[in-house]
Structures are given as C-alpha cells and as structure tokens.
C-alpha cells in the first residue's frame, strides 16, 4: 500500500508523505468509510507528546468535521487508552497520532474501529482509494458540518480501567517501582496508577517538552531506567515507549526482561491458574527460539505470525488465544483489551511477582535465550532481497543452519531498512552468517 504500513501511517512530519494535507484527506476519507447511518457520528483523537501532534491533530479534526463527524479530542493519551475510549464513548472511530518508539521528528496516524481493534487491510485499501480520489463532492455543508470538543479528563477513565484489570483488593504496598514513561503519552497515567495501587513510585521520563520523547529514555533506551533501579534499590523497573503500547521490564538487578520472557512468565502463571486460552501463546517470527522450546516443555503451543501486533492479534482472535505479543514489548492480553497495553501488561506481571513472592530476576527468567543477532541494512529504492547473490547466500546459510537455528530476513514496515536476524546455539556460526548476509545485501545496493 502507498500510505499504510505495518502500524498505520508513519513518517517524517512534514516530510514527503506525512503532511497536514495528507492528514486532512485521511480525516475525510476515513470519515466517509465509517459513516454508517443517519445520526451524528463521532471520532475520538488521542496523541502522544510530539510537537507535530498539534498540527496533525488539527488537520485530522478538520477532515472529520468536513464530512460531518464530531471530534472528541482526548489530548496526550496512550494508544491502548484510545482503543478503550473508542468503545467506552461509543465512537464510530478512534485515532491515535503517534510514531510510537520513533524520535520526535517522526509522527504517525493509527486508526481503530468502533470495537477498538485496528483496521484490516480491506478497510485500509478502501481509505487509500479515497485518498487518491476527488473528495470535494462528498463534503458536508451548513448544519451537517461536524464540530470539535476537548475532553480534558479522559485519561482518568483509562486509569480506572487499567486498575480494574486486577482483582479488587490488589495492593502493591511495600513495592518500590521505577517507571520510565519515555517523555511520552503515559507520563501521567502510569505513575498515577502505580501510586494509587500502593506502590512507592520513582518516575522518570515524565517531563515532555515536545522534542524529548524516546530521547535516551523508554523501552528502546533502557540504560536510564536500569541505572535508576539499581540506584533506588527498586524491586522492578517498567519502561514504556512513546505511546505506551510497549513495555520492557527491568529486574531488581538492573537486567532487561524482554517481551519473550514476559510472555513466558504470564503464560506459565495463567496456565497454572487455568486462565490461559488456546493451549499456548502467539508471537512473531522474531521471538527467540528459546521461547518456543520453553513452551514445548510446558506442553503448550507457540504460534508465529508476521511482525506487527496487528498480525498477532488476528491470530489470537482466529484461534482463541488470550496471550500474545512481540519480543519488542508489545504484549496483548485479550482478556483486557484489543491492542498492546504496556501499563496493563506491567500490572499483570507485578501480580505474578506478588503471587510467587520471589524477585523478578527469578520469576521472569523462564528460559535460556538462544544466541540471536540482528543487523539492519539501510536501503533507498531497489529491493536488494531480489538480487540473485543475496538469494543464494540466504539459501546457503539456511542449509548450513539446518534444524539448529533460524533465519529471518525482511524489509521493515516502518523504516527503509532490511532486518537480518539469525539465531542458533552456535553463537560464532550465527554471527558469521548474519555478517555475510548483511555484507552481500550492502554490495547489492
């Protein structure tokens, strides 16, 4: 598709693709697709803390108003909160203005259906077709033009929702928790939720200025939170990304617990409590081979999908799983929500820690990771994966690994890079293979 990637529309704000003009047309086109009846339609719009969010939010609002939809602006709000509020406020559409873990220069548009789920390819194709058409003749006039309204306290509704995912009398008193909000969308909700549950909270990454989102903080830059956990002698660290749909956990020793270990911990606990559905979990092709082996040891299944939480969720819904996610920290617990939710996932993990009465370093290290290495190779236009030499070296490398490892070579859906990932018990072998493939791709550019 021309505009949509693996997670909505994303790019440099005011770059070649993501401009106010495009946002205006996205509002019009998406509004037209979701107008389904003779009543006042409404759309909710949340955003993270990027400076360009104001510009894109205003353009989207104008587009929705132009086709007769009323807009409820939520302000800075986690992506899962937008999904939840779309359902709670009975909106016809939900929109999140965010580029997730990217730096402040980028931004994006994520779209949610009335039920809080992200759009399928079919609907995205309908929107793209409208974006390429003349929309002027389909705009409303006079009394039918929509209006925009600010809802300043919507985040408190999400706060209560997140807490209610835990048993009624849950109390985190006695726990010291560092939470890193990446100077992003959860800078108010995450610390407040933990405080209201009784924890002693040390919050970092909670001073957004429009430019510092994900800048040396958050789930993709965990050094700060790791150091703060050690300094504060905390029981746990929680690192969210810019829109708080990802979470990375830090144990009491300052060591990172990624999404694979997170899913393994929840799966084992929920399976023991007979809460796990589907007989396993759903992860992506990027999840570690060690996770797959661990699930087999529990007589549970690991289903793999393409990269992207949307694909994970589709598989979960198709086969009735209630735990899924990505190594990067997208954790989907479908008992509680329709998309990845960093705060809710973290709360569920803390509940497991309380139940087992052991430190995170013991509870959350369920399997030994198979050595995994990934290199990114940047490209501009041509697809180097179609080069004959690249195809040959990948084929030879797969034969060399046989059943002792895996290779995943793919184009990123969010940036112009080829991701070369390999894993095997033989660390030297996989290092050599990944290096050879990456070099061959570079030579093909």
N, C-alpha and C positions, 0 to 999 in steps of 0.2 A: 504493500500500500504506500501511497505517496506521503501521507501525513502521519498515520498512526504507526507506532512501533509496538514493542512488547508490553509497554505500560502507558498507553495513551499517546499524546503528542508531546514531544520534548525537543528542546534545542536551545541555542543561544538566544536570549531575549533580545529582540530587535536584530536578529541575525537573518539569514536567508529564508528561514521558514517561520519561526515563531515571532510574529509581529502583532501589534494591536489590530491591524487589518484582518489578519487571519483569525484572531480571537473573536472579532466581531462576527465574521462569517460562521465560525464554529457555533457561536451562540444562536445565530439564525437557523443554520442547518440542523443542529441538534434539537432545537426547539420545535422545528417543523416535524421532525421524525417522532417526537414524543408527545405531540398534541393529539390526543385521542378521545375527543368528546367535547360536548358543548358546556364547558364550565371554565372557571378561572384556573388556569394551570399555574403551578408554582415550581421553582427550582431553587435549591439551596447551593450556595457557593462558599467554600472554605478556602483557606490559603495557608502557606507557611509564611516565613518571615522575610523573604527576599524583597528587596526594594521594588523589583519589577512586578511583584504581585499586585500592587495597586493598579498599575497600568493594564495588566491583563484582566484583572477582575472587573474593572470599569468597562473594558471593551466587550467582555462576555456579557455583562449585565445589559449593555445597550443592545446587543444582538438578541438576547432573550426577550427584552422588552419590545423590540421591534416586531417580533412575531406573536406578541400578545401574552407572554409568560411573565408572571410576577416573580421577582427575585428576592430571596431572603439571604442577606449577606451575614455570614457567621463570624468573620474575622479570622485571626490565626487559630487554626484548628487541626488536630491530627487527621490524617486520611481516614483511619477507621471511624473517627467521630463523624465525619461527613457521611460515610456509608450508613452509620447507625441513625443519624439525624434525618437522612433522606427517608428512611422508613418511619421513624418516630413522628416526623412532621407531615407525613403523608404527601410528600413531594412527588412530582412526576419525574424528577431528575435530580441527581446530585453531581456537583462539580468540585474537584479539588485542584487548586492552582499550586503546583509544586513540581520540582525536579528531584524530589527525594534526597538522595545522598550526594548529588552533584554540587559543585561550588555555586556561589551566589549569582554568577553571570548567566547561568542557565535557568530555564524555568520550563513548566510543562502544564498540560491540561489532562486530568484524569476524569473519566465520566462514569457515573453509576446509574443503573436502572432504578425504578421505584422500589424494588425489593432489596436494594443495597448491593447488588452484585455488579461487577464491571461488565462492560459491553462485550458482546460476542463479535466475531469477525463479520457476521452478516450485517449487523447494525452499523458497525464502523464503515463497511463498504457503502451503505446507504448514505451515511453522512458525507463520505468522501465524494460520492456522486453529486450531491447537492452543492458541495463546496466548489465544484467545477461548473456549476450552472448559474444562470441569472436568477438571483433570489428576489430582486426588486418587486416583481409582480406578486409575490406571496407575503408581503409585509402587511401588518395591520395598520389601521388608521383610526383617528378620532378616539372614542371611548374604549376601543379594543386594545390600544397600546398598553403594555404592561407597566408596572411600577416596581421600584426597588425599595427595600426596607432593611435596616440594620438590626440584627439581633445580638446584643452585646453579651448576654449571659448564657448563650447556648452551650458553652464549654462545661458549665456546671451540670447540665443534663448528662453529658458524656461521662463526667466524673462519677456521678451516682451509678450510671450503668456499669462502668468498669468495676466499681467496688461490689456491685451486686452479683458479679460472676463468682464471687467467693461465698462460702457458707455464711449465714447471717452473723454469727458471733466471732468471726475471724478477727484475731488481734495480733498485730506484728510487734507489740511492745517487747522491748529487750533486744530488738534487732537494729543494728546500725547499717544503713544502706546509702551508698553513694549513687546518685542518679545523674547521668550526663545527658542533657536534652539537646545537644548539638546546636545550641542557639536557634532552635527550630520551633516547630509547631506545638510541641508538648511542653514548652518551657513553664507553663502554669499548671497544666493538668497532672503531669506525672509526679512532681514533688508533692503537690497537694494531696493526691490520692494516697500516697505512701504515708504522709503525716496523719491523715485522717484515719488510717488503719493502725496507727500507734507507733510506727517506726520512727527512729531518730534518723533524720534525713540530712545528708550533705549534698547539696545540689551544685552542679557546675554546668556550664553551657546554657545558662538561663538569662543571658543579657543580650538579646538580639538587637542589632543596630541596622539591619537591612543588608549587611555585607559579610557578616561573620558566620553565617550558617555553615555548618560542617567544616569550619576552618580550624583544624587542629583539635577538634572535639567530635564526639559522636561515635556511631558504630563503625565508621570507616577510619577512624583515627583514635584508637583506644589507649594510646600511651598516657594521656592526661588522666583518664578515669582509673587506669591501672595504678598509676602513681598515687592518686588520691585515696584509693582503697588501702594501700599499704600505709600511707601517712596517717589516715584516720583510724586505722585498725578496724576497718569495717568488716561486716560479715559477708558483704556482697556488693558488687557494682553492677549497675544497669546502664548500658549505653544504647541510646535510641538514635535513629537517623533523623534527617531534616523534617520529614513528615510523619515520623513515629510509627510507620508500619513495619519497621525492622527493629530487632533488639539483639544485642550481644551481651552475654553475662560475663562478669569478671568474678572469679572466686576470691576467697579471703587471702590467698597468697599473691593476688595480683595477676593471675593467669587467665587468659581468654578462654571462654567456653563458647564455641561457635554454634550455629544453628543445628548442625548434625547431632552434637552431644545433647543439645537442648531437646530435640525431638526424641532421642533415645531415652532420656530421663522421663519425659512426660509419658511416652509410650509404655515403658515398664511399669510406672506407677499406676497409670489408668488401666492397664491390662490386669494388674493385681487386684484393682478395685472393681473389675468387670465393667469399666466405663469406656473402654476402647472399642470402637466400632470398626467393622470391615476386616478384622483379623490382621491389622497391620497399620502402616502409615504410607503417605505419599510424599516423595521427594523428587528432586530433579536429577538430570544426568550428571550434575556437578557434585552431588553428595558423595561423601567418601565411601570407598569400598568397605571400610571398617564398619560403617553403619549397617550396610547390607548384611555383613557377616553376623553382626550382633543381633539383628532382627531374626535371622535364621536360627540363632542359638535359643531364642525365646519361642520358636515355632510361630513366628509372625512374618508377615509379608512386607517387603519394601517395593512399592510400585514407583517406577521412574517416569517422569514426563520431560518435555522440553523445558528450557529455562523460562522462568516467569511465573509469578504467583497465580496468575490467571489460569495457566495450564494445570497447575497443581490443584486449584480449586475445582476445575472442571472434572478432573479425575476423581477427586473426593466425592463430588456430588453424584457422579455416574455410578460409583461402586460403594457408596455409603461409608466412606471413611470419615472420621472426625478429627484426625490429627494429620497435618501435612505442613510442608514448608521447604525452605531453601537453606543451604549452608550459610548464606549471607545474613541470615537472621529473620527472613520473612517466615513467621510462624502463624499458621492458620489453625485455629481451634473452632471448628464449625458449630460446636455446641453454643458458642457465644457470639459469633459474628460472621460476616460474609466476606471478609478480607483479612490480610495480615494485620495484627494489632500488637505493637510492641509492649504497651503497658499491660494489657490484659494477659498476654503470654507471660510476662515477668511475674505478675501476681500469682498465676497458676504455679510457676516454678517455685516461688517462695513458699507456697502452700505445701509443696512436696518436701522442701527443706524442713519445714516445721514438723511435718508428719514423721519424717525419718530421724529428726533430732541429731543430724550429723552435718559437718561443714560442707559447703558447696564443692570444695576440692575433691571430696569423696563421693558425694551424691551425683555430681554432674560429669564424672569421667567414667562413662559406661563401657567404652571400648577403646582399643588401641588403634589410633589412626594409621592407615596405610599411607606411606610417604606419597604426597601429592604435590605436584608442581604445576604452576600456570604462568605462561608468558603472554603478554599482549603485543601484537604486531599491528602498528597503525598503517592504514592504507587510505587512499584517496578515492579512486573511481573504479578501476578494474577489479574484478573478483579473483584474487590470486588462488583461491581454492579450486578454480577450474584449470589451473596450469598443470600440464602433464607431469612435470618434475615433482610438483607438490603432491599430486595424486599418488605418484609412485612411492615417494618417501613415506607417506602416511600408510600405504598398503604394506610396505616392507616392515614398518615399525609395529603395526598391529600383529603381523605374523611373528615378529620377534617376541612380543609380549605373550602371545597365545592366551592361555587362561589365567596367567599370573598377574594381569593388570588390565587397565582400561585407558583408552584414549578418547578425548572429546575435543574436536576442533570445530569451531563455529564462529560465525560472524555475530558480533554483539548487536542487540536490538536497540541500544541506547546511544552508542557512540561508534565512530568509524575504526574499529579495531577487529582483528581476528584473535580470538582467545584460543590458545593452545594449552590444553590441560591433559596431564597424564598422571597415572598413579600405578604403583607396583610395589611389591615387598622389597625388591632390589632398588634402593634409592639411587645408586650410581647409574644403573641402567636407565631409569626413567628420566634422570637429569640429562643424560646424553641424548636420549630420544627426543625430548622436548626441545632441547637446544638445536638439534639437527633439523627438526621440522620448522622451527621458527626461522632459522637461517635460510632455509630453502624458500620459505614464503617471502622473506625480505628480498631475496635475489630475484624473485618472480615479479616484484613490483615495478 
